[in-house]
Amino acid sequence: MSQKGFNDRKLVTEFLLDKNIDAVLSSPFKRAVDTVADFADKNGFKIDLVEDFRERAIADAWIDDFKVFAERQWADFSYKLDGGECLSEVQKRNIHALNNVLA
């Protein structure tokens, strides 16, 4: 996380302070954990990692023309590159994880 990211996480903490929060959940990615850590630490929460909240894999290789890739994925939610997830797979994974949390 950049220095700006570390500074900005204080904005996240300030935003969350007056919310009725019972738990802190995060993707296992370090940047996501670091984003909520200040709030969790200041309010006595343990950060629960939810694997299926992770960011999506886009591809196994470098994407030469990301603009073309982005346009195509938004036009076709089933479009994906080798080693990546399509948007519909990510949506299903995230909804399933959220339903597990809510249960």
GISULKA-V963012 format. One record per helix or strand. SS is the DSSP state (helix for helix, strand for strand). FROM is the first residue (numbers start at 0). TO is the last residue. If there is no record, write none. Layout:
# GISULKA-V963012
ss:from:to
SS:FROM:TO
SS:FROM:TO
This chain:
# GISULKA-V963012
ss:from:to
helix:2:15
strand:23:25
helix:29:42
strand:46:48
helix:50:52
helix:65:74
helix:86:101
